[in-house]
Amino acid sequence: MDRDYEKEYRDYHGTDAQIKRRAARNKARRIMEKNGKTHKGDPREVDHKNKNPLDNSASNIRMRDKHANRRDQ
């Protein structure tokens, strides 16, 4: 059975709430690049300590290894 990517986008990825969360995660990455904590091509990911991507306060974001970051979920 093939995945229906168009349906996935329409039903989840394209919702207003998900678009805002994705934009906030991208903004967190730009904040970390601006502060010199990471750079393009760095394999690490930005982690939101309280798991809320809309909270980009300095005390809530940190850089973590991709494996460690995804293991917490």
Rosetta constraint file for C-alpha pairs under 8 A:
AtomPair CA 4 CA 8 HARMONIC 6.37 0.50
AtomPair CA 5 CA 9 HARMONIC 6.18 0.50
AtomPair CA 6 CA 10 HARMONIC 6.17 0.50
AtomPair CA 7 CA 11 HARMONIC 5.89 0.50
AtomPair CA 8 CA 12 HARMONIC 5.68 0.50
AtomPair CA 8 CA 13 HARMONIC 6.52 0.50
AtomPair CA 9 CA 13 HARMONIC 4.42 0.50
AtomPair CA 9 CA 14 HARMONIC 5.02 0.50
AtomPair CA 9 CA 15 HARMONIC 7.98 0.50
AtomPair CA 10 CA 14 HARMONIC 5.23 0.50
AtomPair CA 10 CA 15 HARMONIC 7.12 0.50
AtomPair CA 11 CA 15 HARMONIC 6.83 0.50
AtomPair CA 12 CA 18 HARMONIC 6.94 0.50
AtomPair CA 13 CA 18 HARMONIC 5.78 0.50
AtomPair CA 13 CA 19 HARMONIC 6.73 0.50
AtomPair CA 14 CA 18 HARMONIC 6.70 0.50
AtomPair CA 14 CA 19 HARMONIC 6.30 0.50
AtomPair CA 15 CA 19 HARMONIC 6.18 0.50
AtomPair CA 16 CA 20 HARMONIC 6.29 0.50
AtomPair CA 17 CA 21 HARMONIC 6.36 0.50
AtomPair CA 18 CA 22 HARMONIC 6.10 0.50
AtomPair CA 19 CA 23 HARMONIC 6.12 0.50
AtomPair CA 20 CA 24 HARMONIC 6.15 0.50
AtomPair CA 20 CA 54 HARMONIC 7.82 0.50
AtomPair CA 21 CA 25 HARMONIC 6.28 0.50
AtomPair CA 21 CA 53 HARMONIC 5.82 0.50
AtomPair CA 21 CA 54 HARMONIC 6.10 0.50
AtomPair CA 22 CA 26 HARMONIC 6.29 0.50
AtomPair CA 22 CA 53 HARMONIC 7.85 0.50
AtomPair CA 23 CA 27 HARMONIC 6.13 0.50
AtomPair CA 24 CA 28 HARMONIC 6.19 0.50
AtomPair CA 24 CA 53 HARMONIC 5.89 0.50
AtomPair CA 24 CA 54 HARMONIC 5.49 0.50
AtomPair CA 24 CA 56 HARMONIC 7.43 0.50
AtomPair CA 25 CA 29 HARMONIC 6.53 0.50
AtomPair CA 25 CA 46 HARMONIC 7.84 0.50
AtomPair CA 25 CA 53 HARMONIC 5.64 0.50
AtomPair CA 25 CA 54 HARMONIC 7.49 0.50
AtomPair CA 26 CA 30 HARMONIC 6.46 0.50
AtomPair CA 27 CA 31 HARMONIC 6.17 0.50
AtomPair CA 28 CA 32 HARMONIC 6.32 0.50
AtomPair CA 28 CA 46 HARMONIC 6.90 0.50
AtomPair CA 28 CA 56 HARMONIC 5.96 0.50
AtomPair CA 28 CA 61 HARMONIC 7.37 0.50
AtomPair CA 29 CA 33 HARMONIC 6.28 0.50
AtomPair CA 29 CA 45 HARMONIC 7.90 0.50
AtomPair CA 29 CA 46 HARMONIC 6.12 0.50
AtomPair CA 30 CA 34 HARMONIC 6.09 0.50
AtomPair CA 31 CA 35 HARMONIC 6.24 0.50
AtomPair CA 32 CA 36 HARMONIC 6.28 0.50
AtomPair CA 32 CA 37 HARMONIC 5.20 0.50
AtomPair CA 32 CA 38 HARMONIC 5.96 0.50
AtomPair CA 32 CA 46 HARMONIC 7.84 0.50
AtomPair CA 33 CA 37 HARMONIC 5.86 0.50
AtomPair CA 33 CA 38 HARMONIC 5.01 0.50
AtomPair CA 33 CA 39 HARMONIC 5.46 0.50
AtomPair CA 33 CA 40 HARMONIC 7.76 0.50
AtomPair CA 37 CA 63 HARMONIC 7.51 0.50
AtomPair CA 38 CA 42 HARMONIC 6.41 0.50
AtomPair CA 38 CA 63 HARMONIC 7.71 0.50
AtomPair CA 43 CA 65 HARMONIC 7.27 0.50
AtomPair CA 43 CA 66 HARMONIC 6.89 0.50
AtomPair CA 44 CA 63 HARMONIC 6.20 0.50
AtomPair CA 44 CA 64 HARMONIC 5.42 0.50
AtomPair CA 44 CA 65 HARMONIC 4.66 0.50
AtomPair CA 44 CA 66 HARMONIC 5.31 0.50
AtomPair CA 45 CA 63 HARMONIC 5.57 0.50
AtomPair CA 45 CA 64 HARMONIC 5.43 0.50
AtomPair CA 45 CA 65 HARMONIC 6.26 0.50
AtomPair CA 45 CA 66 HARMONIC 5.59 0.50
AtomPair CA 45 CA 69 HARMONIC 7.19 0.50
AtomPair CA 46 CA 61 HARMONIC 6.48 0.50
AtomPair CA 46 CA 62 HARMONIC 5.63 0.50
AtomPair CA 46 CA 63 HARMONIC 4.64 0.50
AtomPair CA 46 CA 64 HARMONIC 6.24 0.50
AtomPair CA 47 CA 51 HARMONIC 7.71 0.50
AtomPair CA 47 CA 61 HARMONIC 5.52 0.50
AtomPair CA 47 CA 62 HARMONIC 5.28 0.50
AtomPair CA 47 CA 63 HARMONIC 5.88 0.50
AtomPair CA 47 CA 64 HARMONIC 6.25 0.50
AtomPair CA 47 CA 69 HARMONIC 6.50 0.50
AtomPair CA 48 CA 52 HARMONIC 6.22 0.50
AtomPair CA 48 CA 53 HARMONIC 6.17 0.50
AtomPair CA 48 CA 55 HARMONIC 7.61 0.50
AtomPair CA 48 CA 56 HARMONIC 7.58 0.50
AtomPair CA 48 CA 60 HARMONIC 5.54 0.50
AtomPair CA 48 CA 61 HARMONIC 4.73 0.50
AtomPair CA 48 CA 62 HARMONIC 6.77 0.50
AtomPair CA 49 CA 60 HARMONIC 5.23 0.50
AtomPair CA 49 CA 61 HARMONIC 6.19 0.50
AtomPair CA 49 CA 62 HARMONIC 7.54 0.50
AtomPair CA 50 CA 60 HARMONIC 6.74 0.50
AtomPair CA 55 CA 60 HARMONIC 7.00 0.50
AtomPair CA 56 CA 60 HARMONIC 6.36 0.50
AtomPair CA 56 CA 61 HARMONIC 6.34 0.50
AtomPair CA 57 CA 61 HARMONIC 6.71 0.50
AtomPair CA 64 CA 68 HARMONIC 6.69 0.50
AtomPair CA 64 CA 69 HARMONIC 5.96 0.50
AtomPair CA 65 CA 69 HARMONIC 6.07 0.50
AtomPair CA 66 CA 70 HARMONIC 6.23 0.50
AtomPair CA 67 CA 71 HARMONIC 6.06 0.50
AtomPair CA 68 CA 72 HARMONIC 6.72 0.50
AtomPair CA 69 CA 73 HARMONIC 7.78 0.50
